[in-house]
Amino acid sequence: MSLSDPLGIRKLIIENFKFMPNSITQTFTKAQSLAVAKFIALLGIATFLPMFIHLQWLTGPIINAILIITVVVVGVREALLVALVPSSVALAYGLLPLPLAPMVPFIMMGNAIFVWFFDMLRDRNYWLAVVVAAILKFIFLYSIASVLMRALLSAPLVNSLILMMGWGQLFTALVGGLLAWLFLKFLKFKV
């Protein structure tokens, strides 16, 4: 394995497909490189956006849009990786109040639920996928915030948390779906 091919894919292709013309293996490698570049760009936006924009009503829809775009453009596995990043960055850079730190793993799970159900339903209907995924994410986060966090945190914090993890999550997921749809349509992706 080399630094330019950490997974050893190029070597695997060359060894197993020696009968192919070199242009085919080069094309495959270029296509793979393009997918990696798209993933890194989307991951970068999801990573750095929370550092610069500190408003849930703005970052939330953009992050949800990035999750959907990553599913469509790169794939569900990559989108699941991206789903883990924004909350971690928000906590690490102090954008998320420290008392809300116990909620971070659940926010990651909520993003994963959003990605997973969107991917499962998107071939049926894009909007059905967005709405179902958003509602399931909302139910999960609202339930965690109102039940589990009530046992861990004081009443004023729980009320703020329920507000953040309640209807706001549903709203930001739905708006993110709209933003992703506009972006994907603009770039002529099938949605």
C-alpha positions as CSV (number, residue, x, y, z in Angstrom):
1,M,0.0,0.0,0.0
2,S,1.2,3.5,-0.8
3,L,0.2,6.9,0.5
4,S,-1.5,7.7,-2.8
5,D,-3.5,4.5,-2.6
6,P,-4.1,3.7,1.1
7,L,-6.6,1.0,0.5
8,G,-4.5,-0.8,-2.1
9,I,-7.3,-0.6,-4.7
10,R,-5.1,0.3,-7.6
11,K,-2.9,-2.7,-6.9
12,L,-5.9,-4.9,-6.6
13,I,-7.3,-3.7,-10.0
14,I,-3.9,-4.1,-11.7
15,E,-3.4,-7.6,-10.4
16,N,-6.9,-8.9,-11.0
17,F,-7.7,-7.2,-14.3
18,K,-4.4,-7.3,-16.2
19,F,-6.3,-8.2,-19.3
20,M,-8.0,-4.7,-19.3
21,P,-6.5,-1.9,-21.3
22,N,-4.6,0.6,-19.1
23,S,-7.1,3.4,-20.0
24,I,-10.0,1.5,-18.2
25,T,-8.0,1.1,-15.0
26,Q,-7.0,4.8,-15.2
27,T,-10.6,5.8,-15.7
28,F,-11.7,3.8,-12.7
29,T,-9.0,5.3,-10.6
30,K,-10.0,8.8,-11.7
31,A,-13.7,8.2,-11.0
32,Q,-12.7,6.9,-7.5
33,S,-10.5,9.9,-6.9
34,L,-13.4,12.2,-7.9
35,A,-15.7,10.4,-5.4
36,V,-13.1,10.8,-2.6
37,A,-12.7,14.5,-3.5
38,K,-16.5,15.1,-3.3
39,F,-16.6,13.3,0.1
40,I,-13.7,15.3,1.5
41,A,-15.4,18.6,0.3
42,L,-18.7,17.7,1.9
43,L,-17.0,16.5,5.1
44,G,-15.0,19.7,5.2
45,I,-18.1,21.8,5.0
46,A,-19.8,19.8,7.7
47,T,-16.6,20.1,9.8
48,F,-15.9,23.8,9.5
49,L,-19.4,25.3,9.1
50,P,-20.2,25.0,12.9
51,M,-17.0,26.9,13.7
52,F,-18.1,29.9,11.7
53,I,-21.9,30.0,11.9
54,H,-23.2,29.7,15.5
55,L,-27.0,29.8,14.7
56,Q,-28.9,26.5,14.9
57,W,-31.5,27.9,12.5
58,L,-28.8,28.4,9.9
59,T,-26.3,25.6,10.4
60,G,-29.0,23.0,11.0
61,P,-30.6,23.2,7.6
62,I,-27.1,23.4,5.9
63,I,-25.8,20.3,7.8
64,N,-29.0,18.3,7.0
65,A,-28.7,19.4,3.3
66,I,-25.1,18.2,3.3
67,L,-26.1,14.8,4.8
68,I,-28.7,14.3,2.0
69,I,-26.3,15.6,-0.7
70,T,-23.6,13.2,0.5
71,V,-26.0,10.2,0.3
72,V,-27.0,11.1,-3.3
73,V,-23.5,12.2,-4.6
74,V,-21.2,9.8,-2.7
75,G,-23.1,7.2,-0.8
76,V,-24.8,6.2,2.4
77,R,-21.7,4.9,4.2
78,E,-19.9,8.2,3.6
79,A,-22.9,10.2,4.7
80,L,-23.0,8.2,7.9
81,L,-19.4,9.3,8.6
82,V,-20.3,12.9,7.8
83,A,-23.3,12.5,10.3
84,L,-20.8,12.1,13.2
85,V,-18.8,15.3,12.6
86,P,-20.8,18.5,13.1
87,S,-21.9,17.7,16.7
88,S,-18.3,16.8,17.7
89,V,-16.9,20.0,16.2
90,A,-19.6,22.1,17.9
91,L,-18.7,20.5,21.3
92,A,-15.0,20.7,20.7
93,Y,-15.0,24.4,19.8
94,G,-17.4,25.4,22.6
95,L,-20.3,26.1,20.3
96,L,-22.5,23.7,22.2
97,P,-22.8,24.5,25.9
98,L,-20.9,22.0,28.0
99,P,-23.9,20.9,30.0
100,L,-25.4,19.7,26.7
101,A,-22.4,17.4,26.0
102,P,-24.3,14.3,27.1
103,M,-26.6,14.9,24.1
104,V,-23.8,14.8,21.5
105,P,-23.9,11.0,20.9
106,F,-27.7,11.2,20.5
107,I,-27.4,14.0,18.0
108,M,-25.0,11.8,16.1
109,M,-27.5,9.0,16.2
110,G,-30.3,11.3,15.1
111,N,-28.2,12.4,12.1
112,A,-27.5,8.7,11.3
113,I,-31.2,7.9,11.6
114,F,-31.9,10.8,9.2
115,V,-29.3,9.5,6.7
116,W,-30.3,5.9,6.9
117,F,-34.0,6.4,6.4
118,F,-33.5,9.0,3.7
119,D,-31.4,6.5,1.8
120,M,-33.9,3.6,2.3
121,L,-36.8,5.6,0.9
122,R,-35.3,8.0,-1.6
123,D,-35.8,5.7,-4.6
124,R,-39.5,5.6,-3.9
125,N,-39.9,9.4,-3.5
126,Y,-37.5,12.1,-2.5
127,W,-40.0,14.1,-0.5
128,L,-41.4,11.0,1.3
129,A,-37.8,10.1,2.2
130,V,-37.0,13.6,3.6
131,V,-40.3,13.9,5.6
132,V,-40.1,10.4,7.1
133,A,-36.4,10.7,7.9
134,A,-37.0,14.2,9.5
135,I,-39.9,13.0,11.6
136,L,-37.9,9.9,12.8
137,K,-35.0,12.1,13.7
138,F,-37.3,14.5,15.5
139,I,-39.0,11.8,17.5
140,F,-35.7,10.2,18.5
141,L,-34.1,13.5,19.6
142,Y,-37.2,14.8,21.3
143,S,-37.7,11.6,23.2
144,I,-34.1,11.5,24.4
145,A,-34.1,15.1,25.4
146,S,-37.4,14.9,27.3
147,V,-36.9,11.5,29.0
148,L,-33.2,10.7,29.4
149,M,-31.9,14.2,29.8
150,R,-34.5,15.1,32.3
151,A,-32.9,12.6,34.6
152,L,-29.4,14.0,34.0
153,L,-29.8,17.8,33.9
154,S,-31.6,20.5,35.8
155,A,-35.0,21.8,34.8
156,P,-33.9,25.0,33.0
157,L,-31.3,23.2,31.0
158,V,-33.8,20.4,30.1
159,N,-36.3,23.0,28.9
160,S,-33.7,24.6,26.6
161,L,-32.6,21.3,25.4
162,I,-36.1,20.2,24.6
163,L,-36.6,23.4,22.6
164,M,-33.4,22.8,20.7
165,M,-34.0,19.0,20.1
166,G,-37.8,19.4,19.5
167,W,-39.5,21.2,16.7
168,G,-36.3,23.0,15.7
169,Q,-34.8,19.6,14.6
170,L,-37.8,18.8,12.5
171,F,-37.8,22.3,10.9
172,T,-34.0,22.2,10.2
173,A,-34.2,18.7,8.7
174,L,-37.1,19.7,6.4
175,V,-35.5,22.9,5.3
176,G,-32.3,20.9,4.8
177,G,-34.2,18.6,2.5
178,L,-35.4,21.6,0.5
179,L,-31.9,23.1,0.2
180,A,-30.5,19.7,-0.9
181,W,-33.2,19.3,-3.5
182,L,-32.5,22.8,-4.9
183,F,-28.7,22.1,-5.0
184,L,-29.1,18.6,-6.5
185,K,-31.6,19.8,-9.2
186,F,-29.2,22.7,-10.0
187,L,-26.4,20.2,-10.6
188,K,-28.8,17.9,-12.5
189,F,-28.6,14.9,-10.1
190,K,-31.5,12.5,-10.1
191,V,-33.7,13.2,-7.0
